[in-house]
């Protein structure tokens, strides 16, 4: 009588390896962009909330630029990613940008980041 074998076949192992490899590739490609985004959010959250409304747009950009350099975010320009919206009762900082990461041949991954911060 034959014993039945248990476990994965070679084809099943290849499928598992392809899936795990794809997830690892996506993680390696996209993780730095999400880390930069979280750092930018923490930089904006760290701005003095009581004085943002009284700061000029140039002062806000300069403060952001200095903190971005400290955190080693050098491939983004403050003028391109941050919009400053002044209202009578407060200031809104709108962080909006997208990053494109090549995956294979002519296939790219695009991630878009968009968040609004209100300061009164």
C-alpha positions as CSV (number, residue, x, y, z in Angstrom):
1,X,0.0,0.0,0.0
2,X,1.3,3.5,-0.9
3,X,1.7,6.1,1.7
4,X,0.2,9.5,0.9
5,X,2.6,12.4,0.9
6,X,1.8,15.5,2.7
7,X,3.1,19.0,2.2
8,X,3.5,21.3,-0.7
9,X,4.5,20.4,-4.1
10,X,7.3,22.2,-6.0
11,X,4.7,24.2,-7.9
12,X,3.0,25.3,-4.7
13,X,6.3,26.3,-3.2
14,X,7.1,28.4,-6.3
15,X,3.7,30.2,-5.9
16,X,4.3,30.8,-2.2
17,X,7.8,32.2,-3.0
18,X,6.5,34.4,-5.7
19,X,3.8,35.9,-3.5
20,X,6.2,36.4,-0.5
21,X,8.8,37.9,-2.9
22,X,6.3,40.3,-4.4
23,X,5.2,41.5,-1.0
24,X,8.8,41.9,0.1
25,X,9.6,43.9,-3.1
26,X,6.6,46.2,-2.6
27,X,7.6,46.8,1.1
28,X,11.2,47.6,0.2
29,X,10.1,50.0,-2.6
30,X,7.3,51.8,-0.7
31,X,8.4,51.9,2.9
32,X,10.8,54.8,2.5
33,X,8.0,57.0,1.1
34,X,5.7,56.2,3.9
35,X,8.5,56.9,6.5
36,X,9.1,60.3,4.8
37,X,5.4,61.0,4.9
38,X,5.1,60.1,8.6
39,X,8.2,62.3,9.3
40,X,6.6,65.3,7.5
41,X,3.4,64.8,9.4
42,X,5.3,64.8,12.7
43,X,7.2,68.0,11.6
44,X,4.0,69.8,10.9
45,X,2.4,68.6,14.1
46,X,5.6,69.9,15.9
47,X,5.1,73.4,14.7
48,X,4.1,75.8,17.5
49,X,0.3,75.8,17.1
50,X,-0.2,79.1,18.9
51,X,2.1,81.0,16.5
52,X,1.6,79.4,13.1
53,X,-1.2,81.8,12.3
54,X,1.1,84.8,13.0
55,X,4.1,83.4,11.1
56,X,4.6,84.5,7.6
57,X,4.5,82.0,4.7
58,X,8.3,82.3,4.3
59,X,8.9,81.6,8.0
60,X,6.7,78.5,7.9
61,X,8.5,77.3,4.8
62,X,12.0,78.0,6.3
63,X,11.0,76.2,9.5
64,X,9.8,73.2,7.5
65,X,12.9,73.2,5.4
66,X,15.2,73.3,8.4
67,X,13.3,70.4,10.1
68,X,13.3,68.4,6.8
69,X,17.1,68.8,6.6
70,X,17.5,67.6,10.2
71,X,15.4,64.6,9.4
72,X,17.3,63.9,6.1
73,X,14.4,64.5,3.8
74,X,16.3,66.1,0.9
75,X,14.4,65.0,-2.2
76,X,11.2,67.0,-1.6
77,X,10.8,70.7,-2.1
78,X,8.7,72.5,0.5
79,X,7.1,74.8,-2.1
80,X,6.0,71.8,-4.1
81,X,4.5,69.7,-1.3
82,X,3.1,72.3,1.1
83,X,0.3,74.7,0.4
84,X,-0.4,77.5,3.0
85,X,-4.1,78.6,3.1
86,X,-4.7,81.7,5.2
87,X,-8.1,82.6,6.5
88,X,-9.2,85.3,8.9
89,X,-9.7,82.8,11.8
90,X,-6.7,80.5,11.2
91,X,-4.2,79.0,8.9
92,X,-4.3,75.6,7.1
93,X,-1.3,73.7,6.0
94,X,-2.1,71.3,3.2
95,X,0.5,68.6,2.6
96,X,-0.1,67.1,-0.8
97,X,2.3,65.3,-3.1
98,X,2.8,62.0,-4.9
99,X,5.8,59.8,-5.3
100,X,6.4,57.5,-8.3
101,X,8.5,54.4,-7.8
102,X,9.6,52.2,-10.7
103,X,8.7,48.6,-10.2
104,X,9.6,46.6,-13.3
105,X,10.2,47.7,-16.9
106,X,7.5,50.3,-17.7
107,X,5.3,49.6,-14.6
108,X,5.5,52.2,-11.8
109,X,3.9,52.4,-8.4
110,X,2.3,55.7,-7.5
111,X,1.5,56.7,-4.0
112,X,-0.4,59.9,-3.2
113,X,-0.2,61.7,0.2
114,X,-2.8,64.3,1.1
115,X,-3.5,65.8,4.6
116,X,-4.8,69.1,5.9
117,X,-3.6,70.6,9.2
118,X,-5.6,73.4,10.8
119,X,-4.1,76.0,13.1
120,X,-6.1,78.6,14.9
